[in-house]
Structure formats: C-alpha cells, structure tokens
Amino acid sequence: MKDLPQQRITLEIFNYCNINMTADFPPPNKHIDPSQLKGENVFHASWKSSQLHGASLRLTSFQSCTFQTCDFSGVIFDMTSFTNCRFEECKLSNLSFEEVLFKSCVFQYSLLKNTIFQSFASGDKTKRKKTDLSSMVYTNCDLSDSVFMKCHCKGMKIQNSKLDG
C-alpha cells in the first residue's frame, strides 16, 4: 500500500504583518514542538495520534479541525479558540479551559476527567463570567469530576457520557 502525502494546510502568522504560507504541519505521530503553534490560525487541519504535551497554544485558533486520538496533557491554553472542531478519542483530562473559547465543537469517545470549564472577567482572576457551552456536543465521553462554573449549557448535548466520579 502506498503512503499518502501529508496534508497541506495554510497557516496565518500575525506578527507585524500578515504572512500566509502553506506548510506540511504537523508531522504525523510526532511530538509537536510547543513553539510551532503559538500565535497561529489553523484552518481545516487534521491531527491523528499527536502528543501535544506541554505545548503553548497562546493566541492560537483552530477552525474546522479534527483531532483523533490526540493527547492534550499539560497543554497551556491562553486566549485559544476552537470553532467547529471535532475531538475523537482524545485525552483532555486535568486541564483548565478558563482561557479557551469553544464554539460548535463535538467530542466523541474522549476523556475529559477533572477538567475545569470557566471564564474570568478581563484582568480579574477573582470574578467569573458566563462561559457559553450551548453549542457543544459530548457523545460517549468521560466528564467525571469535571467542573462547569457559571456555564451556559442550555442546548448543549451530552449523550451516553459519564458525569459523576
């Protein structure tokens, strides 16, 4: 069987000017260097079996991306967003999503144990604000021991998922 070439995606880099480039990213089944994703806007990309241990996803947005069997252990989220993304059989446990915006994302067969969903007012880590999770879908996930602080959950779908420890 012939190996297929890596998927090509477009990355927009915002420093002092807009630069568009196309690159093979990320290498399949490889550890991702945390500096490779910092400040990127990633569109229509797929990751499979990627280890993102310790990656800093500061100022990074993902749109219409798919993550399959990816491990997000130790990832540092800082003004990170996921829009129309799919997480299939991913590990997202023991994480704080206080600096993450999720919109219209689907989680299937994923592990989200001991995860915190909350948002704080700008510049004030003592005042929580509402976190909108209304467009989220969780199917066959483990959400046990997770905390949803001041979350707007009306419309959120949780199907065949574990919620208690």
Backbone as JSON Lines, residues from 0, in Angstrom:
{"i":0,"aa":"M","n":[0.84,-1.17,0.0],"ca":[0.0,0.0,0.0],"c":[0.89,1.24,0.0]}
{"i":1,"aa":"K","n":[0.58,2.19,-0.82],"ca":[1.36,3.4,-0.97],"c":[1.03,4.4,0.14]}
{"i":2,"aa":"D","n":[2.07,5.05,0.72],"ca":[1.85,6.07,1.72],"c":[1.32,7.33,1.05]}
{"i":3,"aa":"L","n":[0.31,7.93,1.67],"ca":[-0.23,9.16,1.14],"c":[0.6,10.34,1.63]}
{"i":4,"aa":"P","n":[0.73,11.4,0.86],"ca":[1.49,12.57,1.32],"c":[0.77,13.25,2.46]}
{"i":5,"aa":"Q","n":[1.55,13.97,3.28],"ca":[0.98,14.7,4.38],"c":[-0.01,15.73,3.87]}
{"i":6,"aa":"Q","n":[-1.0,16.03,4.7],"ca":[-1.98,17.05,4.35],"c":[-1.31,18.41,4.39]}
{"i":7,"aa":"R","n":[-1.65,19.26,3.46],"ca":[-1.11,20.61,3.42],"c":[-2.17,21.55,3.99]}
{"i":8,"aa":"I","n":[-1.75,22.44,4.87],"ca":[-2.67,23.4,5.46],"c":[-2.1,24.8,5.32]}
{"i":9,"aa":"T","n":[-2.94,25.78,5.49],"ca":[-2.49,27.16,5.43],"c":[-2.42,27.71,6.84]}
{"i":10,"aa":"L","n":[-1.32,28.34,7.17],"ca":[-1.13,28.97,8.47],"c":[-1.03,30.47,8.25]}
{"i":11,"aa":"E","n":[-1.75,31.24,9.05],"ca":[-1.61,32.69,9.0],"c":[-0.8,33.1,10.21]}
{"i":12,"aa":"I","n":[0.29,33.82,9.97],"ca":[1.15,34.26,11.06],"c":[0.96,35.75,11.23]}
{"i":13,"aa":"F","n":[0.56,36.17,12.43],"ca":[0.33,37.59,12.68],"c":[1.43,38.11,13.6]}
{"i":14,"aa":"N","n":[2.41,38.76,13.04],"ca":[3.41,39.47,13.82],"c":[3.19,40.95,13.53]}
{"i":15,"aa":"Y","n":[4.09,41.55,12.8],"ca":[3.9,42.94,12.42],"c":[3.21,43.06,11.08]}
{"i":16,"aa":"C","n":[3.1,41.97,10.35],"ca":[2.39,41.99,9.08],"c":[1.75,40.62,8.89]}
{"i":17,"aa":"N","n":[0.79,40.54,8.0],"ca":[0.16,39.26,7.71],"c":[1.01,38.5,6.7]}
{"i":18,"aa":"I","n":[1.35,37.29,7.02],"ca":[2.11,36.45,6.1],"c":[1.34,35.14,5.98]}
{"i":19,"aa":"N","n":[0.97,34.78,4.78],"ca":[0.31,33.49,4.56],"c":[1.32,32.52,3.99]}
{"i":20,"aa":"M","n":[1.33,31.31,4.51],"ca":[2.23,30.31,3.98],"c":[1.54,28.96,4.03]}
{"i":21,"aa":"T","n":[1.96,28.07,3.16],"ca":[1.44,26.72,3.17],"c":[2.57,25.8,3.59]}
{"i":22,"aa":"A","n":[2.26,24.88,4.5],"ca":[3.32,24.01,5.01],"c":[2.75,22.65,5.36]}
{"i":23,"aa":"D","n":[3.6,21.65,5.38],"ca":[3.23,20.34,5.89],"c":[3.32,20.41,7.41]}
{"i":24,"aa":"F","n":[2.17,20.33,8.08],"ca":[2.17,20.52,9.52],"c":[0.95,19.84,10.1]}
{"i":25,"aa":"P","n":[1.01,19.16,11.19],"ca":[2.2,18.76,11.9],"c":[2.71,17.43,11.35]}
{"i":26,"aa":"P","n":[3.91,17.05,11.7],"ca":[4.37,15.73,11.28],"c":[3.5,14.67,11.94]}
{"i":27,"aa":"P","n":[3.03,13.66,11.21],"ca":[2.15,12.66,11.8],"c":[2.87,11.84,12.87]}
{"i":28,"aa":"N","n":[2.13,11.55,13.94],"ca":[2.62,10.69,15.03],"c":[3.92,11.2,15.64]}
{"i":29,"aa":"K","n":[4.14,12.48,15.65],"ca":[5.35,13.06,16.23],"c":[4.96,14.02,17.35]}
{"i":30,"aa":"H","n":[5.93,14.26,18.24],"ca":[5.75,15.26,19.28],"c":[5.77,16.64,18.63]}
{"i":31,"aa":"I","n":[4.84,17.5,19.0],"ca":[4.78,18.84,18.42],"c":[5.54,19.8,19.31]}
{"i":32,"aa":"D","n":[6.51,20.48,18.74],"ca":[7.27,21.5,19.45],"c":[6.3,22.62,19.83]}
{"i":33,"aa":"P","n":[6.21,22.97,21.12],"ca":[5.26,23.98,21.55],"c":[5.36,25.3,20.79]}
{"i":34,"aa":"S","n":[6.53,25.67,20.37],"ca":[6.69,26.95,19.68],"c":[6.09,26.93,18.27]}
{"i":35,"aa":"Q","n":[5.77,25.74,17.75],"ca":[5.25,25.65,16.39],"c":[3.81,26.13,16.26]}
{"i":36,"aa":"L","n":[3.06,26.16,17.32],"ca":[1.65,26.52,17.22],"c":[1.34,27.88,17.84]}
{"i":37,"aa":"K","n":[2.23,28.46,18.54],"ca":[1.98,29.71,19.25],"c":[1.61,30.83,18.27]}
{"i":38,"aa":"G","n":[0.43,31.42,18.47],"ca":[0.02,32.55,17.66],"c":[-0.46,32.21,16.26]}
{"i":39,"aa":"E","n":[-0.83,30.97,16.02],"ca":[-1.26,30.55,14.68],"c":[-2.77,30.53,14.56]}
{"i":40,"aa":"N","n":[-3.26,30.71,13.34],"ca":[-4.66,30.46,12.99],"c":[-4.64,29.26,12.06]}
{"i":41,"aa":"V","n":[-5.24,28.16,12.5],"ca":[-5.16,26.91,11.75],"c":[-6.56,26.55,11.24]}
{"i":42,"aa":"F","n":[-6.67,26.29,9.94],"ca":[-7.94,26.0,9.3],"c":[-7.93,24.62,8.65]}
{"i":43,"aa":"H","n":[-9.01,23.86,8.83],"ca":[-9.23,22.59,8.11],"c":[-8.04,21.63,8.21]}
{"i":44,"aa":"A","n":[-7.47,21.49,9.37],"ca":[-6.33,20.59,9.56],"c":[-6.79,19.36,10.34]}
{"i":45,"aa":"S","n":[-6.07,18.26,10.17],"ca":[-6.35,17.04,10.92],"c":[-5.1,16.57,11.62]}
{"i":46,"aa":"W","n":[-5.26,16.16,12.86],"ca":[-4.18,15.57,13.63],"c":[-4.61,14.18,14.02]}
{"i":47,"aa":"K","n":[-3.72,13.23,13.95],"ca":[-4.01,11.88,14.4],"c":[-2.86,11.39,15.27]}
{"i":48,"aa":"S","n":[-3.19,10.91,16.47],"ca":[-2.22,10.36,17.41],"c":[-1.1,11.34,17.73]}
{"i":49,"aa":"S","n":[-1.41,12.62,17.8],"ca":[-0.4,13.64,18.13],"c":[-0.29,13.81,19.64]}
{"i":50,"aa":"Q","n":[0.92,14.0,20.1],"ca":[1.2,14.25,21.51],"c":[1.51,15.75,21.63]}
{"i":51,"aa":"L","n":[0.66,16.48,22.34],"ca":[0.85,17.92,22.47],"c":[1.36,18.28,23.87]}
{"i":52,"aa":"H","n":[2.04,17.35,24.55],"ca":[2.5,17.56,25.93],"c":[3.25,18.88,26.08]}
{"i":53,"aa":"G","n":[2.73,19.74,26.97],"ca":[3.42,20.98,27.3],"c":[3.36,22.06,26.23]}
{"i":54,"aa":"A","n":[2.6,21.84,25.16],"ca":[2.53,22.84,24.09],"c":[1.86,24.11,24.62]}
{"i":55,"aa":"S","n":[2.33,25.25,24.17],"ca":[1.7,26.52,24.49],"c":[0.87,26.93,23.29]}
{"i":56,"aa":"L","n":[-0.43,27.0,23.49],"ca":[-1.34,27.37,22.41],"c":[-1.81,28.81,22.59]}
{"i":57,"aa":"R","n":[-0.89,29.67,22.99],"ca":[-1.21,31.08,23.23],"c":[-1.59,31.77,21.92]}
{"i":58,"aa":"L","n":[-2.72,32.48,21.97],"ca":[-3.21,33.24,20.82],"c":[-3.38,32.37,19.58]}
{"i":59,"aa":"T","n":[-3.8,31.13,19.78],"ca":[-3.95,30.19,18.67],"c":[-5.43,29.89,18.46]}
{"i":60,"aa":"S","n":[-5.85,29.86,17.2],"ca":[-7.23,29.49,16.92],"c":[-7.26,28.35,15.92]}
{"i":61,"aa":"F","n":[-8.21,27.45,16.15],"ca":[-8.41,26.29,15.29],"c":[-9.83,26.37,14.75]}
{"i":62,"aa":"Q","n":[-9.98,26.28,13.43],"ca":[-11.3,26.32,12.82],"c":[-11.48,25.13,11.9]}
{"i":63,"aa":"S","n":[-12.56,24.4,12.14],"ca":[-12.9,23.22,11.33],"c":[-11.76,22.21,11.29]}
{"i":64,"aa":"C","n":[-11.18,21.95,12.44],"ca":[-10.07,20.99,12.57],"c":[-10.58,19.7,13.21]}
{"i":65,"aa":"T","n":[-9.86,18.61,12.96],"ca":[-10.19,17.32,13.56],"c":[-8.98,16.8,14.32]}
{"i":66,"aa":"F","n":[-9.23,16.36,15.55],"ca":[-8.19,15.77,16.4],"c":[-8.62,14.34,16.7]}
{"i":67,"aa":"Q","n":[-7.83,13.35,16.28],"ca":[-8.14,11.95,16.52],"c":[-7.06,11.34,17.4]}
{"i":68,"aa":"T","n":[-7.48,10.72,18.48],"ca":[-6.59,10.07,19.45],"c":[-5.39,10.96,19.81]}
{"i":69,"aa":"C","n":[-5.65,12.23,20.05],"ca":[-4.59,13.17,20.44],"c":[-4.57,13.33,21.96]}
{"i":70,"aa":"D","n":[-3.38,13.56,22.5],"ca":[-3.2,13.74,23.93],"c":[-2.83,15.19,24.2]}
{"i":71,"aa":"F","n":[-3.72,15.9,24.9],"ca":[-3.52,17.31,25.22],"c":[-2.94,17.5,26.63]}
{"i":72,"aa":"S","n":[-2.38,16.46,27.24],"ca":[-1.86,16.54,28.6],"c":[-0.86,17.69,28.74]}
{"i":73,"aa":"G","n":[-1.08,18.51,29.77],"ca":[-0.13,19.57,30.08],"c":[-0.15,20.75,29.12]}
{"i":74,"aa":"V","n":[-1.09,20.79,28.2],"ca":[-1.16,21.91,27.25],"c":[-1.51,23.19,28.0]}
{"i":75,"aa":"I","n":[-0.87,24.27,27.61],"ca":[-1.13,25.57,28.19],"c":[-2.0,26.36,27.22]}
{"i":76,"aa":"F","n":[-3.23,26.64,27.64],"ca":[-4.16,27.41,26.82],"c":[-4.12,28.85,27.28]}
{"i":77,"aa":"D","n":[-4.01,29.78,26.37],"ca":[-4.01,31.2,26.69],"c":[-4.59,31.94,25.49]}
{"i":78,"aa":"M","n":[-5.86,32.35,25.63],"ca":[-6.58,33.01,24.54],"c":[-6.6,32.1,23.31]}
{"i":79,"aa":"T","n":[-7.03,30.86,23.53],"ca":[-7.1,29.83,22.5],"c":[-8.55,29.62,22.12]}
{"i":80,"aa":"S","n":[-8.81,29.36,20.84],"ca":[-10.2,29.11,20.44],"c":[-10.28,27.9,19.5]}
{"i":81,"aa":"F","n":[-11.39,27.2,19.64],"ca":[-11.72,26.05,18.79],"c":[-13.13,26.29,18.26]}
{"i":82,"aa":"T","n":[-13.28,26.39,16.94],"ca":[-14.58,26.62,16.31],"c":[-14.84,25.52,15.3]}
{"i":83,"aa":"N","n":[-16.0,24.87,15.43],"ca":[-16.38,23.77,14.52],"c":[-15.31,22.67,14.46]}
{"i":84,"aa":"C","n":[-14.76,22.32,15.6],"ca":[-13.71,21.28,15.66],"c":[-14.29,19.98,16.2]}
{"i":85,"aa":"R","n":[-13.63,18.88,15.85],"ca":[-14.02,17.55,16.32],"c":[-12.86,16.95,17.12]}
{"i":86,"aa":"F","n":[-13.19,16.37,18.26],"ca":[-12.23,15.68,19.11],"c":[-12.71,14.24,19.24]}
{"i":87,"aa":"E","n":[-12.0,13.31,18.63],"ca":[-12.4,11.91,18.64],"c":[-11.36,11.08,19.38]}
{"i":88,"aa":"E","n":[-11.79,10.44,20.47],"ca":[-10.92,9.6,21.29],"c":[-9.69,10.35,21.78]}
{"i":89,"aa":"C","n":[-9.9,11.6,22.19],"ca":[-8.79,12.43,22.68],"c":[-8.73,12.43,24.2]}
{"i":90,"aa":"K","n":[-7.55,12.73,24.71],"ca":[-7.36,12.87,26.15],"c":[-7.21,14.36,26.46]}
{"i":91,"aa":"L","n":[-8.18,14.88,27.23],"ca":[-8.19,16.29,27.62],"c":[-8.44,16.4,29.12]}
{"i":92,"aa":"S","n":[-7.85,15.51,29.9],"ca":[-8.1,15.47,31.34],"c":[-7.15,16.4,32.09]}
{"i":93,"aa":"N","n":[-7.6,16.78,33.3],"ca":[-6.81,17.59,34.21],"c":[-6.36,18.91,33.59]}
{"i":94,"aa":"L","n":[-7.27,19.51,32.81],"ca":[-6.96,20.78,32.15],"c":[-7.91,21.86,32.62]}
{"i":95,"aa":"S","n":[-7.46,23.1,32.54],"ca":[-8.31,24.25,32.8],"c":[-8.59,24.94,31.48]}
{"i":96,"aa":"F","n":[-9.87,25.09,31.17],"ca":[-10.26,25.74,29.93],"c":[-10.69,27.19,30.17]}
{"i":97,"aa":"E","n":[-10.12,27.84,31.2],"ca":[-10.53,29.21,31.51],"c":[-10.1,30.19,30.42]}
{"i":98,"aa":"E","n":[-9.09,29.87,29.65],"ca":[-8.62,30.74,28.58],"c":[-8.94,30.18,27.2]}
{"i":99,"aa":"V","n":[-10.01,29.38,27.12],"ca":[-10.37,28.72,25.87],"c":[-11.81,29.07,25.48]}
{"i":100,"aa":"L","n":[-12.0,29.37,24.22],"ca":[-13.33,29.58,23.68],"c":[-13.66,28.39,22.79]}
{"i":101,"aa":"F","n":[-14.7,27.64,23.16],"ca":[-15.19,26.54,22.34],"c":[-16.5,26.98,21.69]}
{"i":102,"aa":"K","n":[-16.63,26.75,20.39],"ca":[-17.88,27.07,19.71],"c":[-18.17,25.97,18.7]}
{"i":103,"aa":"S","n":[-19.34,25.36,18.84],"ca":[-19.81,24.33,17.91],"c":[-18.8,23.19,17.74]}
{"i":104,"aa":"C","n":[-18.28,22.7,18.85],"ca":[-17.32,21.59,18.81],"c":[-18.0,20.29,19.22]}
{"i":105,"aa":"V","n":[-17.49,19.18,18.71],"ca":[-18.01,17.86,19.01],"c":[-16.9,17.02,19.63]}
{"i":106,"aa":"F","n":[-17.22,16.4,20.77],"ca":[-16.3,15.49,21.45],"c":[-16.93,14.11,21.41]}
{"i":107,"aa":"Q","n":[-16.2,13.11,20.89],"ca":[-16.7,11.75,20.85],"c":[-15.66,10.81,21.46]}
{"i":108,"aa":"Y","n":[-16.13,9.93,22.34],"ca":[-15.27,8.93,22.97],"c":[-14.0,9.56,23.54]}
{"i":109,"aa":"S","n":[-14.13,10.75,24.1],"ca":[-12.97,11.46,24.64],"c":[-12.99,11.46,26.16]}
{"i":110,"aa":"L","n":[-11.81,11.59,26.73],"ca":[-11.6,11.61,28.18],"c":[-11.37,13.05,28.62]}
{"i":111,"aa":"L","n":[-12.32,13.59,29.4],"ca":[-12.23,14.96,29.91],"c":[-12.39,14.96,31.43]}
{"i":112,"aa":"K","n":[-11.76,14.03,32.1],"ca":[-11.87,13.9,33.56],"c":[-11.17,15.06,34.25]}
{"i":113,"aa":"N","n":[-11.79,15.51,35.35],"ca":[-11.18,16.53,36.21],"c":[-10.78,17.78,35.41]}
{"i":114,"aa":"T","n":[-11.68,18.19,34.54],"ca":[-11.44,19.35,33.69],"c":[-12.3,20.51,34.18]}
{"i":115,"aa":"I","n":[-11.77,21.73,34.1],"ca":[-12.5,22.91,34.58],"c":[-12.92,23.78,33.4]}
{"i":116,"aa":"F","n":[-14.22,24.02,33.31],"ca":[-14.79,24.91,32.31],"c":[-15.22,26.18,33.06]}
{"i":117,"aa":"Q","n":[-14.54,27.28,32.83],"ca":[-14.89,28.55,33.46],"c":[-14.2,29.68,32.72]}
{"i":118,"aa":"S","n":[-14.7,30.88,32.93],"ca":[-14.1,32.08,32.34],"c":[-14.04,33.16,33.41]}
{"i":119,"aa":"F","n":[-13.04,34.01,33.31],"ca":[-12.9,35.13,34.23],"c":[-13.04,36.44,33.49]}
{"i":120,"aa":"A","n":[-13.48,37.46,34.22],"ca":[-13.57,38.8,33.64],"c":[-12.16,39.27,33.28]}
{"i":121,"aa":"S","n":[-12.05,40.06,32.25],"ca":[-10.74,40.57,31.81],"c":[-10.01,41.27,32.95]}
{"i":122,"aa":"G","n":[-8.79,40.83,33.19],"ca":[-7.95,41.45,34.21],"c":[-8.33,41.15,35.64]}
{"i":123,"aa":"D","n":[-9.28,40.25,35.87],"ca":[-9.72,39.96,37.23],"c":[-9.92,38.45,37.4]}
{"i":124,"aa":"K","n":[-8.94,37.79,37.97],"ca":[-9.0,36.33,38.15],"c":[-9.86,35.91,39.34]}
{"i":125,"aa":"T","n":[-10.57,36.87,39.95],"ca":[-11.47,36.52,41.05],"c":[-12.94,36.62,40.65]}
{"i":126,"aa":"K","n":[-13.23,37.27,39.52],"ca":[-14.61,37.45,39.09],"c":[-14.89,36.6,37.85]}
{"i":127,"aa":"R","n":[-15.76,35.61,38.04],"ca":[-16.09,34.71,36.93],"c":[-17.15,35.35,36.03]}
{"i":128,"aa":"K","n":[-17.08,35.03,34.75],"ca":[-18.12,35.44,33.82],"c":[-18.72,34.19,33.18]}
{"i":129,"aa":"K","n":[-19.85,34.35,32.53],"ca":[-20.52,33.2,31.91],"c":[-19.68,32.61,30.78]}
{"i":130,"aa":"T","n":[-19.64,31.29,30.74],"ca":[-18.98,30.56,29.67],"c":[-20.07,29.91,28.83]}
{"i":131,"aa":"D","n":[-20.09,30.2,27.54],"ca":[-21.13,29.68,26.67],"c":[-20.72,28.32,26.09]}
{"i":132,"aa":"L","n":[-21.37,27.28,26.56],"ca":[-21.13,25.92,26.05],"c":[-22.37,25.38,25.33]}
{"i":133,"aa":"S","n":[-23.29,26.26,24.98],"ca":[-24.58,25.84,24.44],"c":[-24.49,25.11,23.1]}
{"i":134,"aa":"S","n":[-23.44,25.3,22.35],"ca":[-23.32,24.65,21.04],"c":[-22.43,23.41,21.05]}
{"i":135,"aa":"M","n":[-22.09,22.94,22.25],"ca":[-21.17,21.8,22.38],"c":[-21.93,20.48,22.35]}
{"i":136,"aa":"V","n":[-21.24,19.43,21.86],"ca":[-21.8,18.08,21.84],"c":[-20.76,17.14,22.45]}
{"i":137,"aa":"Y","n":[-21.2,16.36,23.45],"ca":[-20.35,15.34,24.07],"c":[-21.06,14.0,23.91]}
{"i":138,"aa":"T","n":[-20.45,13.07,23.2],"ca":[-21.04,11.75,22.99],"c":[-20.05,10.68,23.43]}
{"i":139,"aa":"N","n":[-20.51,9.8,24.34],"ca":[-19.68,8.7,24.85],"c":[-18.37,9.22,25.44]}
{"i":140,"aa":"C","n":[-18.45,10.3,26.21],"ca":[-17.26,10.89,26.83],"c":[-17.25,10.64,28.33]}
{"i":141,"aa":"D","n":[-16.09,10.73,28.93],"ca":[-15.95,10.66,30.38],"c":[-15.67,12.07,30.88]}
{"i":142,"aa":"L","n":[-16.68,12.69,31.49],"ca":[-16.58,14.04,32.05],"c":[-16.58,13.99,33.58]}
{"i":143,"aa":"S","n":[-16.27,12.84,34.14],"ca":[-16.35,12.69,35.6],"c":[-15.36,13.63,36.3]}
{"i":144,"aa":"D","n":[-15.82,14.13,37.44],"ca":[-15.06,15.05,38.29],"c":[-14.73,16.37,37.59]}
{"i":145,"aa":"S","n":[-15.41,16.68,36.49],"ca":[-15.21,17.97,35.82],"c":[-16.11,19.02,36.46]}
{"i":146,"aa":"V","n":[-15.7,20.28,36.33],"ca":[-16.41,21.38,36.95],"c":[-16.85,22.35,35.86]}
{"i":147,"aa":"F","n":[-18.14,22.72,35.9],"ca":[-18.71,23.69,34.97],"c":[-19.14,24.9,35.79]}
{"i":148,"aa":"M","n":[-18.29,25.93,35.87],"ca":[-18.56,27.11,36.69],"c":[-19.2,28.2,35.84]}
{"i":149,"aa":"K","n":[-20.41,28.61,36.23],"ca":[-21.15,29.68,35.53],"c":[-21.2,29.44,34.03]}
{"i":150,"aa":"C","n":[-21.52,28.22,33.65],"ca":[-21.59,27.87,32.23],"c":[-23.03,27.94,31.73]}
{"i":151,"aa":"H","n":[-23.2,28.47,30.54],"ca":[-24.49,28.47,29.87],"c":[-24.55,27.16,29.09]}
{"i":152,"aa":"C","n":[-25.37,26.23,29.55],"ca":[-25.4,24.88,28.98],"c":[-26.7,24.56,28.23]}
{"i":153,"aa":"K","n":[-27.65,25.49,28.2],"ca":[-28.9,25.23,27.51],"c":[-28.6,25.0,26.03]}
{"i":154,"aa":"G","n":[-29.01,23.85,25.51],"ca":[-28.73,23.49,24.12],"c":[-27.53,22.56,23.98]}
{"i":155,"aa":"M","n":[-26.68,22.49,25.01],"ca":[-25.54,21.58,24.99],"c":[-26.06,20.15,24.99]}
{"i":156,"aa":"K","n":[-25.43,19.28,24.2],"ca":[-25.86,17.89,24.14],"c":[-24.83,16.99,24.8]}
{"i":157,"aa":"I","n":[-25.3,16.21,25.77],"ca":[-24.45,15.21,26.43],"c":[-25.16,13.89,26.27]}
{"i":158,"aa":"Q","n":[-24.57,12.98,25.49],"ca":[-25.2,11.7,25.19],"c":[-24.29,10.55,25.58]}
{"i":159,"aa":"N","n":[-24.84,9.6,26.34],"ca":[-24.11,8.38,26.74],"c":[-22.74,8.72,27.36]}
{"i":160,"aa":"S","n":[-22.69,9.76,28.15],"ca":[-21.43,10.2,28.74],"c":[-21.49,10.09,30.26]}
{"i":161,"aa":"K","n":[-20.34,9.88,30.85],"ca":[-20.2,9.75,32.3],"c":[-19.96,11.12,32.9]}
{"i":162,"aa":"L","n":[-20.8,11.51,33.89],"ca":[-20.66,12.82,34.51],"c":[-20.21,12.76,35.97]}
{"i":163,"aa":"D","n":[-20.38,11.63,36.62],"ca":[-20.0,11.55,38.04],"c":[-18.77,10.68,38.22]}
{"i":164,"aa":"G","n":[-18.08,10.9,39.36],"ca":[-16.84,10.17,39.64],"c":[-17.08,8.86,40.14]}
